[in-house]
Every structure is written in C-alpha cells, then in structure tokens.
C-alpha cells in the first residue's frame, strides 16, 4: 500500500478550518481523505483504501479478470 498525507489545501490531520464568516470559524471534516488525514492506495491493483473502491474502471476490470481466472482453475 502506498501512503501520503492528505494533499487537500488546508487539511490538518483530516480537518480544515472553515472561515466563512456566517457561522463563525468551525472545524470541518476533509472530504478528500474522509477525515483520516492521509491517502492510501495500492499501486499494483489500484484499490483506494480510504474510499474503498478502485481508482479507475481499468483497475477494476483487471482485478475481476484475475479473480475469474483463479476461480476457474
């Protein structure tokens, strides 16, 4: 698994300061890392461990083809 800190601007360990002025300053959960503060994915199969999905349909199709090949044996 590959790992890096969240690259979203303003994300501080999964939260960012929302300074909209209407409701005052408020800490909100980051949507890019789901509040975890990091991004994690598999470089080989393309699985995104934060969002629990494949990064692209190409990775998903390749994974399903490998699974089908192993179950047919």
Residue pairs with C-beta under 8 A, 6 or more apart in sequence:
1 40
1 41
1 42
1 49
2 40
2 41
2 42
2 43
3 38
3 39
3 40
4 38
4 39
5 37
5 38
5 39
6 14
6 30
6 32
6 33
6 36
6 37
6 38
6 39
7 32
7 39
8 16
8 30
8 31
8 32
8 33
10 16
10 17
11 30
11 32
11 33
11 37
12 37
13 37
14 29
14 30
14 33
14 34
14 35
14 36
14 37
15 27
15 28
15 29
15 30
15 35
16 27
16 28
16 30
17 25
17 26
17 27
17 28
18 25
18 26
18 27
18 28
19 25
29 35
30 37
32 39
33 39
33 50
34 50
34 51
36 50
38 50
39 48
39 50
40 48
40 49
40 50
41 47
41 48
41 49
41 50
41 55
42 49
45 54
45 59
45 62
45 63
46 54
46 55
46 56
46 58
46 59
46 60
46 62
46 63
47 53
47 54
47 55
47 59
47 63
48 54
48 55
54 60
54 63
